[in-house]
Amino acid sequence: MVSVTTPSMTLLGAIALVAGQATVAPTTATPSAPSASPTKGPWAFKSVRTVQARVQADVPVWDAAHKEWVAVFPQNTVTFEQRYRAAMDTINTATVEGALFYVQTEGIDKAVQAANGCMRKSNMSYIWYYDIEVVQPVYSVAEFGQNTGYAPEYGPFIAMDNGMCTPTSGTTVPQGCMQFTGLAGNIALGNYIGGEPRTKHQYANYANNYWFSYPNSCFTKSFTAKTDACRNSPMQKGGLCPYGTKPDGINCTYSFSVLGYLSIDDLVGITSTVNPQTGKAFSNHMEFCKAGKYEWDFTTSTGLPFWADPLNVTANAARSAKMMDLYTAKVAAGVGEYANMKPFPKVSELVAQNPSCSDNSPYCAKQPHGCQRSLLGQICVPCSSASPSCKPPTRAFPALPVATTPPPVTDAAGNVVPMSTNLLGQAVPATSSASTVAFSATAAILVLALA
C-alpha cells in the first residue's frame, strides 16, 4: 500500500497542530526547557538506600524472566518496561513502620466500608514493600535543605493520585509539582523526592510515619491519559530511572525493586476468622463484610482485635511490628509466592551502607552532633549528643547553586510576550487572539481547498 498525502490532509494536520496548542496557567517562561538540575559539578547528593511501603488495591505480579515484582493494570502494562514503570509511576509511599497509618485513618471505619460497597477506601488490599535508591537534584537540596518541616534530605511532600500530582482545584496541579521542571514560569528544581512526617490524625498516632512523593513521566496526567508525547517531553520527564540504571540526580532521581507484599486481610485476621455461615475461614474482606462484619467502628471503639486502641502510639508501634514480623515469617517460610520475595534488610546494615546525613543535608551539617539514620526508611534525625551512630561528615558543605526563574520572553521591541504552558509542558505564546486568528485562517484555507 502506498501512502499518499494530499493538500487537504496537510491542512488538516496544520489545524490539529494549532488546536493542539491548548494552554493552561499563563506564565513568562522561556520556550526552551529550563535546566532541571545543574550539570555534574564538584558537589552531588550521595545515593541513599531506603525501604518504604505503599498500600495498593492490586497484587504485584512476578516476572520470572527479570526476577522482579511488577504491576499489571488494565491499560498500558504490556511490556516488562511498562509493568516495571507502573509500579512507581508518580506515587506516594510511606515508611514501613508507618504504613498502617493510611489504612487505619482512611480505610477501616465501618462508615467507610458501608460507603464503598464492602471495600476499604480505594479497595486497599495489599502492602507493597519497596527497596529504593534516591539521589536528589542539587537545586532541590539548595532550595529545601534548611526547611525543618520536611524530612532532612527531602523536599516537600506532593500528594499524588492515579499517576499524577493531585490537582489543587480543577486541573491545576500544586506549585511543588510545577517546580519539578519549571512549568508555568516556576523555578526548575529537578524531579525531587518529597518527604514529610505524618504522625497524628483523629484516628491514629504513629510516631514513625513519613510520607514520600515520587514524580515520574507525564506527572500532570492520570494513568489512562498519559501519552508517549507527554512522557517524552523534557518538561515532564519524571525522576524514575530506566530499569537497571542507577540515579545520579541529573538524568534520573530514583530506582527501585519491589521486595514483596503482604495481604492486609491476612494481617488483620480476616482470613483466620471463621465465617459462621460456611464454617470456613473468610476468604477476603468482601466476604467478611457481607456477613455483617466490620474491621473497626471509631464511634463505638469495637471491631477486630488487631485494630484495638487506635490512638495509642505504643499500640500502633506494636501493630506495625506485627506487620513486619508477619512478612518476615512468611518470607522465611518461602511458601508459594513468598519464595520469590526478599526479606527486609536490617536497619544497621542500611546505616552502615548509607552516607552520613551531614554529607547530604545542610540542616544536619549544622547540628552540633550531626544526625543519625533511623527506621528502614533511613530518616535523618538530629543527635542530642555525640554517638557512634551519628556519622560525622566526610566533606565540607559548600554553597550550593540556586535555581532561578527564567527571564521573560520579549519581542524585538523589548515588550514582554505572554507565555503559557501547553499540555506537553512546552512554553508557547499565550495570545489567545493570535491563536484564534491562526486557527480561523487555516480553517478558511481548508474550506477553500475542499470546495
C-alpha positions in Angstrom: 0.0 0.0 0.0 1.3 3.5 -1.0 0.9 6.3 1.5 -0.5 9.5 -0.2 -0.5 12.9 1.4 -3.0 15.4 -0.1 -3.0 19.2 0.4 -6.2 18.8 2.4 -4.5 16.3 4.6 -1.6 18.7 5.2 -4.0 21.4 6.1 -5.9 19.1 8.5 -2.6 18.4 10.2 -2.0 22.2 10.4 -5.3 22.6 12.1 -4.6 19.8 14.5 -1.2 21.4 15.4 -2.8 24.8 16.1 -5.7 23.3 18.0 -3.1 21.2 20.0 -1.6 24.4 21.5 -4.3 24.4 24.2 -2.8 26.3 27.1 -3.0 26.4 30.9 -1.6 28.6 33.6 -0.3 31.8 32.0 3.5 32.3 32.5 6.5 34.2 31.4 8.7 31.1 31.0 11.1 30.8 28.1 10.2 28.5 25.2 13.1 26.1 25.8 13.1 23.8 28.8 15.0 25.2 31.8 17.7 23.2 33.2 16.1 21.0 35.9 19.4 20.4 37.6 23.0 21.7 37.1 25.3 19.5 35.2 27.7 17.4 37.2 29.7 19.7 39.5 32.0 19.5 42.5 29.2 18.6 44.9 26.5 15.9 44.4 24.0 14.2 46.6 25.3 10.8 47.8 23.0 7.9 47.0 20.7 6.8 49.8 19.1 3.3 50.1 15.7 3.4 51.7 13.0 0.8 52.2 9.4 2.1 52.1 5.9 0.8 51.7 2.8 1.6 49.7 -0.8 0.4 50.2 -2.4 -0.8 47.0 -5.5 -2.4 45.6 -3.7 -4.7 43.2 -1.4 -7.6 44.0 2.1 -7.4 42.3 2.9 -9.9 39.6 6.2 -11.9 39.5 8.2 -11.5 36.3 10.3 -14.7 36.2 12.5 -13.6 33.3 13.7 -10.5 35.1 13.1 -11.8 38.7 11.2 -8.7 39.6 7.7 -7.9 41.1 5.8 -5.6 38.7 2.4 -4.0 38.3 -0.2 -5.2 35.8 -3.1 -2.8 35.1 -5.9 -3.0 32.6 -4.1 -0.5 30.3 -0.5 0.3 29.2 1.2 -2.6 31.0 2.1 -5.0 28.2 5.9 -5.0 28.2 8.2 -5.5 31.1 9.4 -1.9 31.0 5.8 -0.7 31.2 5.0 -3.0 34.1 8.1 -2.0 36.0 7.3 1.6 35.4 3.7 1.2 36.5 4.8 0.0 40.0 6.2 3.5 40.7 4.6 5.8 38.2 4.1 9.1 40.1 3.1 7.7 43.5 3.2 8.3 47.3 4.9 5.9 49.7 5.3 5.7 53.5 7.9 4.5 55.9 7.3 0.8 56.5 6.9 1.5 60.2 4.1 3.9 59.4 2.4 2.1 56.5 -0.7 1.3 58.6 -1.4 4.9 59.3 -3.2 5.3 55.9 -5.1 2.1 56.3 -6.2 2.9 59.8 -7.2 6.6 59.2 -8.9 6.2 55.8 -9.7 2.5 55.2 -11.2 0.6 58.1 -14.0 2.5 59.6 -17.4 0.9 59.5 -18.8 4.0 57.7 -16.1 3.9 55.1 -16.9 0.2 54.5 -20.6 1.0 54.0 -19.9 3.8 51.6 -17.5 1.8 49.5 -19.6 -1.3 48.8 -18.0 -3.5 51.5 -14.5 -2.4 50.5 -11.9 -0.3 52.2 -11.4 3.1 50.6 -9.8 2.6 47.2 -10.1 -1.1 47.8 -6.9 -1.2 50.0 -5.9 -4.8 49.9 -2.1 -5.2 49.9 1.0 -3.5 51.3 3.9 -3.5 48.8 7.5 -3.1 50.1 10.0 -1.2 48.0 13.8 -1.2 48.1 14.6 2.3 46.7 17.7 4.2 45.8 17.5 8.0 45.9 19.7 10.8 44.6 18.2 14.2 44.9 18.9 17.1 42.4 21.3 19.7 43.7 18.9 22.5 43.2 16.3 20.9 45.4 18.8 20.4 48.2 19.7 24.1 47.9 16.0 25.1 48.0 14.7 22.9 50.8 17.8 21.7 52.7 17.3 24.0 55.7 13.5 23.6 56.0 12.7 21.7 59.2 9.1 21.0 58.0 10.5 18.4 55.6 12.5 15.2 56.4 16.2 16.0 56.0 17.4 15.1 52.5 13.9 15.5 51.1 11.7 18.3 49.6 8.0 19.0 50.3 5.6 16.1 50.0 3.3 16.3 46.9 0.1 14.4 47.0 -0.2 12.1 44.0 -3.3 10.1 42.9 -4.0 7.9 39.9 -0.5 8.5 38.5 -0.5 12.3 38.6 0.1 15.2 41.0 -3.3 15.7 42.8 -4.9 18.9 41.4 -5.5 21.6 44.0 -8.6 22.6 42.0 -9.9 21.6 38.6 -6.8 20.6 36.6 -4.4 22.9 38.4 -1.5 21.0 40.0 0.3 22.3 43.1 3.2 24.6 42.7 5.6 22.0 44.1 4.7 19.8 41.1 5.3 22.6 38.6 8.7 23.2 40.3 10.0 19.8 39.1 10.8 21.2 35.7 9.8 24.8 35.8 6.2 24.6 34.5 4.2 27.9 34.3 7.3 30.0 34.9 8.3 28.4 38.2 11.8 27.7 39.1 13.1 24.3 37.9 14.4 22.2 40.8 14.6 18.8 39.2 12.4 15.8 39.9 13.0 15.8 43.6 11.5 13.3 46.1 9.4 14.8 48.8 9.2 13.6 52.4 7.3 14.9 55.4 6.2 13.5 58.8 2.5 12.4 59.1 2.2 11.3 62.7 -1.2 12.4 64.1 -4.8 12.1 63.0 -8.1 11.9 64.8 -8.0 8.1 64.2 -4.3 7.4 64.6 -1.0 8.3 66.2 2.2 6.9 64.5 5.4 8.4 65.7 7.4 6.9 62.8 5.2 7.7 59.9 6.6 9.7 57.0 5.0 10.1 53.6 7.0 10.5 50.3 6.3 11.6 46.8 7.9 10.2 43.6 7.3 12.0 40.3 7.5 10.1 37.1 6.9 11.0 33.5 3.8 13.0 32.4 3.1 13.8 36.1 0.2 16.2 35.2 -1.9 13.4 33.6 -3.6 10.3 35.1 -2.6 6.8 34.1 -5.1 6.5 31.3 -4.5 10.0 30.0 -0.7 9.7 29.7 0.6 9.7 26.1 4.1 8.9 24.7 4.4 12.5 23.6 3.7 13.7 27.2 6.0 11.1 28.8 8.9 12.0 26.4 8.5 15.8 26.9 11.6 17.2 28.6 9.2 19.2 30.8 7.5 16.1 32.1 10.4 13.6 32.1 9.9 12.4 35.7 12.5 11.0 38.0 12.3 7.2 37.6 15.4 5.7 36.1 15.2 3.2 33.3 15.3 -0.4 34.6 18.8 -1.3 35.5 20.0 2.3 35.7 21.1 4.0 38.9 20.1 7.5 39.8 22.5 10.4 39.5 20.3 13.3 40.4 20.5 14.7 36.9 19.2 12.2 34.4 17.0 10.5 37.0 16.5 10.6 40.7 15.3 7.2 41.9 15.3 3.5 41.1 13.6 0.6 42.9 12.9 -3.1 43.3 9.8 -4.5 45.0 10.9 -6.8 47.8 7.4 -8.3 48.2 4.0 -7.7 49.6 1.6 -8.6 52.4 -2.2 -9.1 52.3 -4.0 -6.8 54.7 -6.8 -9.3 55.2 -4.2 -11.9 56.4 -2.5 -9.3 58.6 -5.7 -8.1 60.5 -7.1 -11.6 61.0 -9.9 -11.7 58.5 -8.6 -14.8 56.7 -8.2 -16.6 60.1 -11.7 -15.7 61.3 -14.4 -18.3 60.7 -17.5 -17.4 58.7 -20.5 -18.7 60.8 -22.5 -19.1 57.6 -20.0 -21.5 56.0 -18.0 -22.9 58.9 -14.8 -21.9 57.0 -12.4 -19.0 57.3 -13.3 -15.8 55.4 -11.5 -15.7 52.1 -11.4 -11.9 51.9 -12.7 -8.5 53.2 -15.7 -8.6 50.9 -17.0 -11.9 52.2 -16.2 -10.7 55.8 -18.3 -7.5 55.2 -21.2 -9.2 53.5 -21.5 -11.5 56.5 -22.3 -8.4 58.6 -18.8 -7.9 60.0 -16.6 -4.8 60.1 -13.0 -4.1 60.8 -13.4 -1.2 63.2 -16.1 1.3 64.3 -14.5 4.5 65.6 -17.8 5.6 67.1 -18.1 2.6 69.4 -14.4 1.6 69.5 -15.3 -2.0 68.5 -14.1 -4.4 65.8 -11.2 -6.7 65.1 -8.7 -7.0 68.0 -5.9 -6.1 65.6 -7.1 -2.5 65.5 -7.8 -2.1 69.2 -6.6 1.1 70.9 -6.0 3.1 67.7 -5.0 6.4 69.3 -2.3 4.8 71.5 1.1 5.4 69.9 2.6 2.4 71.7 -0.2 0.2 70.4 0.3 1.5 66.9 4.0 0.8 67.1 3.2 -2.8 68.2 0.7 -3.1 65.2 3.5 -2.1 62.8 5.8 -4.6 64.4 3.2 -7.4 63.9 3.0 -6.4 60.3 6.8 -6.6 59.8 7.1 -9.8 61.8 4.4 -11.5 59.7 6.1 -10.5 56.5 9.4 -11.7 57.8 8.0 -15.0 58.9 6.2 -15.6 55.5 9.4 -14.8 53.5 11.4 -17.1 55.7 9.0 -19.9 55.2 9.1 -19.4 51.5 5.7 -21.0 50.7 4.1 -20.2 47.4 4.8 -16.7 46.1 6.8 -15.8 49.2 9.5 -17.9 47.7 10.2 -15.1 45.3 10.1 -12.3 48.0 13.1 -10.8 49.7 13.4 -10.0 53.5 13.7 -6.6 54.9 17.3 -5.6 55.3 18.5 -4.8 58.9 18.4 -1.1 59.8 22.0 -1.4 61.0 23.0 -2.7 57.5 21.4 0.3 55.8 23.0 2.7 58.2 26.4 1.2 57.5 25.8 1.3 53.8 24.4 4.8 53.5 26.4 8.1 53.7 26.5 10.4 56.7 23.3 12.6 56.9 25.6 15.6 57.2 27.1 14.8 53.7 23.6 15.3 52.1 21.7 17.6 54.4 22.6 21.2 55.1 20.4 21.1 58.2 22.2 18.0 59.6 25.6 19.5 58.7 24.8 22.4 61.0 23.7 20.3 64.0 26.2 20.2 66.9 26.3 16.4 66.8 25.0 15.8 63.3 22.2 13.5 62.6 21.7 9.7 62.7 19.7 7.5 60.4 16.6 5.7 61.7 14.0 3.2 60.6 14.0 1.2 57.4 13.3 4.5 55.6 16.7 5.8 56.8 15.2 9.1 58.1 17.8 11.5 59.4 17.1 12.8 62.9 19.3 15.2 64.9 21.6 13.7 67.5 21.2 15.1 71.0 24.8 14.0 72.0 27.8 12.5 70.4 27.4 8.9 69.4 28.9 6.3 67.1 25.6 6.1 65.3 25.9 9.8 64.4 28.2 9.6 61.4 30.5 12.6 61.0 30.6 14.3 57.7 33.3 13.3 55.2 33.3 16.6 53.3 32.6 20.2 53.9 29.2 21.6 52.9 29.7 24.1 50.1 27.5 27.0 48.9 25.2 25.2 46.5 24.0 26.6 43.2 20.5 28.1 43.4 17.8 27.7 40.8 16.4 31.0 39.4 13.2 31.8 37.4 14.0 32.2 33.7 13.8 35.7 32.3 10.7 36.7 30.4 10.4 36.3 26.7 10.4 39.6 24.8 9.8 40.7 21.2 12.1 42.8 19.0 10.8 45.9 20.6 11.6 44.6 24.1 8.0 44.1 25.1 7.2 41.0 27.2 5.4 38.3 25.3 2.9 36.5 27.5 3.6 32.8 27.5 1.6 29.7 28.7 2.4 26.1 29.1 0.7 23.6 26.8 -0.4 20.1 27.6 3.1 18.8 26.9 4.7 21.2 29.3 6.1 23.4 26.5 6.1 27.2 26.7 4.1 28.7 23.8 2.8 32.3 23.1 -0.4 32.8 25.2 -2.1 35.4 22.9 -5.5 33.9 22.6 -6.4 36.2 19.7 -3.4 35.2 17.7 -4.2 31.5 18.2 -7.8 32.1 17.2 -6.8 34.0 14.1 -4.3 31.4 13.1 -6.9 28.6 13.6 -9.6 30.6 11.7 -7.3 31.4 8.8 -6.2 27.8 8.5 -9.7 26.5 8.6 -10.8 29.0 5.9 -8.0 27.8 3.7 -9.1 24.2 4.2 -12.6 25.1 3.3 -11.4 26.7 0.0 -9.2 23.7 -0.7 -12.0 21.3 -0.2 -14.5 23.4 -2.2 
